[in-house]
Amino acid sequence: MNYRIEKDTLGEVKVPKDKLWGPQTERSRQNFKIGDEASMPIEIIRAYAHIKKSAAHANFDLGILSKKKLNLITKVCDEILNGDHDNQFPLVIWQTGSGTQTNMNVNEVIVNRAHLIEKKSLVKDKKTLSPNDDVNKSQSSNDTFPTAINIAALIMIKNNTLPNLKKLRNSLENKSKQFKNIVKIGRTHMMDATPITLGQEFSGYVSQIDHGIETINNSLKHLSELAIGGTAVGTGLNTPKGYSKKVVSYISKFTGIKFKEAQNKFEAIASHDCIVESHGAVKTVASSIFKISNDIRFLGSGPRSGIGELILPSNEPGSSIMPGKVNPTQCEAISMVCTQIMGNDVSTTIAGANGHLELNVFKPLIANNILQSSRILGDACLSFSEKCIDGIKSNKKRIKTFLKDSLMLVTALNSKVGYYKAAEIANKAYDEETTLKEAAINLNYLTAKEFDKIVNPKKMTNNDLNIFLIPNLALNNSDRYLDK
């Protein structure tokens, strides 16, 4: 026999003999064979380990759990947090919408691992712990799963998303300073516009990321509120007095992140507005980065038949048939990441809107989306920074050629000859393939000396105003909801 018999409220279940999970996990594993790539994120499991450990400490402090059971639960939770049992959590995202089976998966693993720690047989000996009465004491899947989502999301955002966004932000600022005095032609509607410095152009990217960091930070206040202690519907049924405050205090202690009780546990269980908000913030940053990556791709296009004002790092050969071809692969990769995040945001919004009555039952999908989006955004920002932005160079020769040939320098003449005469100069230069200066002189609107005095691309950028320097407000306040 390669299985053992375990029982739950529905009867006997055959569980693989070498696995730590129990009957409810096995039922879910057999009933939801949907896809082969979407396992419950391990971050949710680790968050659950923090919850079970914290709940055990709170229950012990309140006199409803023995010291022996506290020690066993704590030891196994620490093993789970250390990654010792990652292969014992096989359930997919596409399961019960409350996440009940994942909660029970954690409860059962803790019980069976504790049993083995006591050197007892999973087949013959009576177990010291009960998955429902001990490990799940004072809890429900309905309040622990949303708590696990918030814990996992905050840890991911704090440790991955924000630090790597800051890395990208700083890389872009370094380029903005490096390119401060490189005057180039601006472009609007994909057509020539008035001059700008390359540094000013990059400063816009810096500001986008700064605002994005601030947007994410603004969402963390709500995300830090935990539903734990609300149990089934938010009333706190079957919890001892003082439990909610105490368990949240332990979660903050064990995670190193300052959490607090949800202001309203009915809201925290019935909805996931905090995740919709935080994911929306992540999506906003993804939208910004999509624009930035495309700009850099366009500016680096060529090398001879495109814009070619930027020289991007050559990371790998770009074609299996065209020798010497190099592609903007980092721009492409991060664009795909941003696209995925935008798609995740749509499904997160729909899932968040479907919190029916006292419980939202799209929790596993919501959990997967916020964790995937936060993770891949952070990972992609780090890669984009190190493999692309840090190595970008300016093609000064190309930039100078475009600047010299642009007809939109004529804009500087508006205040001297008026809009219509300036347009006449531009049209004449374009039609006759001459310079603006030649057209202005031939029309007797300006002398050469007057033209040179007015049409000065560097002065047209207002670069002396140091517009490219960005007040780093977002970074100064980046962890105000995270640090104790």
C-alpha positions in Angstrom: 0.0 0.0 0.0 1.3 3.4 -1.0 -1.3 5.3 0.9 -2.8 5.6 4.4 -6.4 6.0 5.4 -7.4 9.3 7.1 -10.9 10.5 8.0 -12.8 13.8 7.9 -16.5 14.7 8.4 -17.3 13.1 5.0 -15.6 9.8 5.7 -12.4 8.0 4.8 -9.9 9.3 2.3 -6.8 7.6 0.9 -3.8 10.0 1.4 -0.3 9.3 -0.1 1.7 7.6 2.6 4.7 9.9 2.3 2.8 13.2 2.4 2.1 15.4 5.4 -1.2 16.7 4.2 -4.5 15.1 5.2 -8.0 14.2 3.9 -9.3 17.7 3.1 -6.2 18.5 1.1 -6.4 15.3 -0.8 -10.1 15.8 -1.6 -9.3 19.2 -3.1 -6.3 17.8 -5.0 -8.6 15.2 -6.6 -11.6 17.4 -7.2 -9.8 20.4 -8.8 -7.5 19.0 -11.5 -7.5 22.3 -13.4 -4.3 23.4 -15.1 -0.8 22.4 -14.3 0.9 25.8 -13.7 -1.3 27.6 -11.2 -0.3 26.2 -7.7 -1.2 28.4 -4.7 1.7 30.9 -4.4 4.2 29.8 -1.7 4.0 33.3 -0.3 0.4 32.6 0.8 1.6 29.4 2.6 4.4 31.4 4.3 1.9 34.0 5.4 -0.3 31.3 6.8 2.6 30.0 8.8 2.9 33.5 10.4 -0.8 33.4 11.1 -0.9 30.0 12.6 2.2 30.8 14.8 0.7 34.1 15.9 -2.7 32.6 16.6 -1.1 29.9 18.7 0.8 32.5 20.8 -2.4 34.6 21.2 -4.4 31.5 22.2 -1.8 30.4 24.7 -1.6 33.9 26.2 -5.4 33.9 26.6 -5.3 30.5 28.3 -7.0 28.4 25.7 -4.0 26.5 24.2 -1.5 24.4 26.1 2.3 25.2 26.1 3.0 21.8 24.5 0.6 22.5 21.6 2.0 26.1 21.2 5.6 24.7 21.0 4.6 22.1 18.4 2.7 24.6 16.2 5.5 27.1 16.5 8.2 24.6 15.5 6.4 23.4 12.4 5.5 27.0 11.4 9.2 27.9 11.6 10.0 25.0 9.4 7.4 26.1 6.8 8.8 29.6 6.9 12.3 28.1 6.3 11.0 26.4 3.2 11.4 22.9 4.6 8.0 21.6 3.5 7.3 23.5 0.2 6.3 20.3 -1.6 3.5 19.6 0.9 1.2 22.3 -0.5 0.0 20.9 -3.8 -3.3 22.7 -4.2 -4.1 24.9 -7.3 -5.6 28.3 -7.3 -8.8 27.1 -9.0 -10.4 25.7 -5.8 -13.0 26.9 -3.3 -13.2 30.6 -3.6 -12.7 31.1 0.2 -9.4 29.3 0.2 -10.7 26.9 2.8 -8.8 23.9 1.4 -5.5 25.8 1.5 -6.2 26.8 5.1 -6.9 23.2 5.9 -3.8 22.1 3.9 -1.7 24.2 6.2 -3.5 23.0 9.3 -3.1 19.3 8.3 0.6 19.7 7.5 1.2 21.3 10.9 -0.7 18.5 12.6 1.1 15.6 10.8 4.5 17.2 11.0 4.1 17.8 14.7 3.1 14.1 15.0 6.3 13.0 13.4 8.3 15.4 15.6 6.9 13.5 18.5 8.2 10.3 16.8 4.8 8.8 16.3 3.3 6.9 13.4 0.9 8.7 11.0 -0.9 5.4 10.6 -1.3 4.0 14.1 -0.8 6.6 16.8 -3.3 9.2 18.1 -2.3 12.7 17.2 -1.6 15.4 19.8 -3.0 18.2 17.6 -6.3 18.6 15.9 -6.3 20.6 12.6 -9.6 22.3 13.4 -9.7 22.5 17.2 -6.0 23.4 17.8 -4.3 24.8 14.8 -7.4 26.6 13.5 -8.5 27.7 17.0 -10.1 31.2 17.1 -9.9 31.3 13.3 -11.9 30.7 10.1 -10.7 30.4 6.5 -12.9 33.5 5.9 -10.7 35.7 8.0 -7.3 34.0 7.7 -7.2 33.8 3.9 -7.7 37.6 3.4 -5.2 38.1 6.2 -2.7 35.8 4.4 -3.2 37.7 1.1 -2.5 41.1 2.8 0.6 39.8 4.6 2.0 38.1 1.5 1.3 41.2 -0.7 2.9 43.6 1.8 6.0 41.5 2.1 6.3 41.2 -1.6 5.8 44.9 -2.2 8.2 45.9 0.6 11.0 43.4 -0.3 10.7 43.3 -4.1 8.5 45.8 -5.8 9.4 49.0 -4.1 13.2 48.4 -3.9 13.4 47.5 -7.5 11.2 50.4 -8.6 13.6 52.7 -6.7 16.5 51.1 -8.5 14.9 51.9 -11.8 14.0 55.4 -10.7 17.7 56.1 -9.7 19.0 54.6 -12.9 16.8 56.9 -14.9 17.8 59.9 -12.8 21.4 59.1 -13.3 20.8 59.2 -17.1 18.8 62.4 -16.7 21.8 64.1 -15.1 24.3 62.5 -17.5 22.3 63.8 -20.5 21.5 67.2 -19.0 23.2 69.3 -21.6 22.4 67.3 -24.7 20.0 69.3 -26.8 17.8 67.4 -29.1 14.6 67.7 -31.0 11.4 67.0 -29.1 8.6 65.0 -30.7 4.8 65.2 -30.4 2.3 63.1 -32.4 5.4 61.2 -33.5 6.3 64.4 -35.4 9.1 67.0 -34.9 8.4 69.5 -32.1 10.5 72.1 -30.3 13.8 71.3 -28.7 14.3 69.6 -25.4 17.3 68.2 -23.7 17.8 64.4 -23.4 18.1 65.0 -19.7 14.7 66.7 -19.6 13.2 63.8 -21.5 14.5 61.3 -19.0 13.4 63.5 -16.1 9.8 62.9 -17.2 10.4 59.2 -16.7 11.9 59.8 -13.3 8.8 61.7 -12.3 6.5 59.0 -13.5 8.2 56.4 -11.3 8.3 58.8 -8.3 4.5 59.3 -8.6 4.1 55.6 -9.1 6.0 54.8 -5.9 3.9 57.3 -4.1 0.7 55.8 -5.5 1.7 52.3 -4.2 2.6 53.7 -0.8 -0.8 55.4 -0.5 -2.4 52.0 -1.0 -0.5 50.3 1.8 -2.4 51.9 4.6 -5.5 49.9 3.7 -3.5 46.8 2.8 -2.0 46.8 6.3 -5.4 46.3 7.9 -6.0 42.6 8.7 -9.3 40.7 8.9 -8.0 38.2 11.4 -10.3 37.9 14.4 -13.5 38.3 12.4 -13.8 34.5 11.9 -16.7 33.5 9.7 -18.6 36.7 8.9 -16.8 39.4 10.8 -18.5 39.1 14.2 -15.5 37.3 15.9 -17.6 34.3 16.9 -15.5 31.7 18.9 -12.7 34.1 19.7 -11.7 35.0 23.3 -11.8 38.6 24.4 -8.7 40.5 23.4 -7.7 37.9 20.7 -7.8 40.2 17.6 -5.5 42.8 19.0 -3.1 40.2 20.4 -2.9 38.1 17.2 -2.2 41.2 15.0 0.5 42.2 17.5 2.2 38.8 17.1 1.9 39.0 13.3 3.6 42.4 13.3 6.3 41.0 15.6 7.0 37.9 13.5 6.9 39.6 10.1 8.7 42.8 11.0 5.9 44.8 9.4 3.5 47.0 11.2 0.0 45.6 10.8 -3.3 46.6 12.5 -6.8 45.3 13.0 -9.2 46.1 10.2 -11.3 49.1 11.0 -14.3 47.0 10.0 -14.0 43.2 9.8 -17.2 42.8 7.9 -15.7 44.9 5.1 -12.3 43.1 5.3 -14.0 39.7 4.9 -16.8 40.5 2.4 -14.6 42.6 0.1 -11.0 42.9 -1.1 -11.1 46.6 -1.9 -7.6 47.0 -0.4 -6.2 44.5 -3.0 -8.1 46.2 -5.8 -6.6 49.5 -4.7 -3.0 48.1 -4.3 -3.2 46.2 -7.6 -4.5 49.3 -9.3 -1.5 51.2 -8.0 0.8 48.5 -9.4 -1.1 48.7 -12.7 -0.6 52.4 -12.8 3.2 52.0 -12.5 3.0 49.3 -15.1 1.3 51.8 -17.4 4.0 54.3 -16.8 6.8 51.8 -17.5 5.1 50.6 -20.6 5.3 54.2 -22.0 8.9 54.6 -20.8 10.1 51.3 -22.3 8.4 52.1 -25.6 10.0 55.6 -25.7 13.4 54.1 -25.2 12.7 51.4 -27.8 11.7 54.1 -30.3 14.7 56.4 -29.5 17.0 53.5 -29.8 15.5 52.2 -33.1 17.8 51.6 -36.1 20.7 51.6 -35.8 20.7 53.4 -39.2 17.1 53.4 -40.4 15.3 54.4 -37.2 15.6 57.3 -34.8 18.8 56.0 -33.3 19.3 58.8 -30.8 20.0 56.3 -28.1 22.5 53.4 -28.2 21.1 50.5 -26.2 23.3 47.8 -24.7 23.9 44.7 -26.9 22.9 41.9 -24.6 22.4 39.0 -27.1 22.2 38.4 -30.8 18.8 39.4 -32.1 18.2 37.1 -35.1 18.8 33.6 -36.2 19.0 34.6 -39.8 20.2 38.3 -39.9 23.9 38.5 -38.8 24.7 41.4 -36.5 21.2 42.3 -35.6 20.6 43.3 -32.0 17.1 43.9 -30.6 15.8 46.0 -27.6 14.9 42.8 -25.7 14.8 44.4 -22.2 12.2 46.9 -23.5 10.2 44.0 -25.0 10.4 41.9 -21.8 9.2 44.6 -19.5 6.5 45.6 -21.9 5.1 42.1 -21.8 5.3 42.2 -18.0 3.3 45.4 -18.0 0.8 43.9 -20.3 0.3 40.9 -18.0 -0.2 43.2 -15.0 -2.8 45.2 -16.9 -4.7 41.9 -17.7 -4.3 40.9 -14.0 -5.9 44.2 -13.0 -9.0 43.5 -15.1 -9.6 40.1 -13.4 -8.7 41.5 -10.0 -11.3 44.3 -10.5 -14.0 41.8 -11.6 -13.1 39.5 -8.7 -13.2 42.4 -6.2 -16.6 43.5 -7.4 -18.0 40.0 -6.8 -17.9 40.0 -3.0 -21.4 38.6 -2.5 -23.1 39.4 0.9 -20.7 38.5 3.7 -17.9 36.8 1.8 -15.9 37.4 -1.3 -15.2 34.0 -2.9 -12.6 35.0 -5.5 -9.8 35.0 -2.9 -7.3 32.6 -4.5 -7.5 34.4 -7.9 -7.0 37.8 -6.1 -4.1 36.4 -4.1 -2.4 35.0 -7.2 -2.8 38.2 -9.2 -1.5 40.7 -6.6 1.5 38.5 -5.9 2.3 37.7 -9.5 2.0 41.4 -10.6 4.0 42.7 -7.6 6.7 40.1 -8.2 7.1 40.4 -11.9 7.0 44.2 -11.8 9.9 44.2 -9.3 11.9 41.6 -11.1 11.4 43.3 -14.5 12.4 46.7 -13.1 15.7 45.3 -11.7 16.4 43.6 -15.1 15.5 46.7 -17.1 17.7 48.9 -14.9 20.8 46.8 -14.9 20.6 45.3 -18.4 19.3 48.4 -20.3 19.0 51.8 -18.6 22.4 51.7 -16.9 24.2 51.0 -20.2 22.4 53.5 -22.4 24.5 55.9 -24.4 23.6 58.9 -26.4 24.2 59.1 -30.1 25.3 62.8 -30.2 26.0 62.9 -33.9 22.5 61.6 -34.7 20.9 63.9 -32.2 22.8 66.9 -33.7 21.7 66.1 -37.2 18.1 65.8 -36.3 18.2 69.0 -34.4 19.8 71.0 -37.2 17.4 69.7 -39.8 14.2 70.2 -37.8 11.6 72.7 -39.1 10.1 73.2 -35.7 12.9 75.4 -34.6 10.8 78.0 -36.5 8.6 78.2 -33.4 11.1 80.6 -31.8 10.3 83.1 -34.6 6.6 83.4 -33.6 7.2 86.4 -31.3 9.3 88.2 -34.0 7.4 87.6 -37.2 4.2 86.1 -36.1 2.7 82.6 -36.4 1.7 82.9 -40.1 5.0 84.2 -41.4 6.8 81.6 -39.4 4.6 78.9 -40.9 5.4 80.4 -44.4 9.1 80.1 -43.6 8.7 76.5 -42.5 6.7 75.5 -45.5 9.1 77.2 -47.9 12.1 75.4 -46.3 10.2 72.1 -46.5 9.0 72.5 -50.1 12.4 73.7 -51.4 14.5 71.4 -49.2 16.5 74.3 -47.8 17.2 75.5 -44.2 14.9 77.6 -42.2 17.5 80.3 -42.2 17.7 80.4 -46.0 13.9 80.5 -46.3 13.6 83.4 -43.8 16.3 85.4 -45.6 14.8 84.7 -49.0 11.4 85.9 -47.8 13.0 89.0 -46.5 11.5 88.4 -43.0 14.9 88.3 -41.2 18.5 88.9 -41.6 21.0 86.1 -41.0 22.2 87.9 -37.8 18.6 88.2 -36.5 17.8 84.6 -37.3 20.9 83.3 -35.4 20.1 85.5 -32.4 16.5 84.2 -32.1 16.8 80.6 -33.2 19.0 79.2 -30.4 18.0 75.6 -29.6 19.7 75.5 -26.3 17.9 78.6 -25.1 14.6 77.1 -26.3 14.9 74.3 -23.8 14.9 76.5 -20.7 17.5 74.1 -19.4 19.0 76.7 -17.0 15.8 76.2 -14.9 17.1 72.7 -13.9 13.7 71.3 -14.7 15.2 67.8 -14.8 15.9 67.8 -11.1 13.0 65.9 -9.4 12.0 66.5 -5.7 12.4 63.0 -4.3 9.2 63.1 -2.2 8.1 59.5 -3.0 11.4 58.0 -1.9 11.6 60.1 1.3 8.2 58.6 2.4 8.5 55.2 0.8 8.2 53.1 3.9 6.0 55.2 6.1 3.3 52.4 6.3 5.9 49.6 6.6 8.4 50.3 9.3 7.6 50.1 12.9 
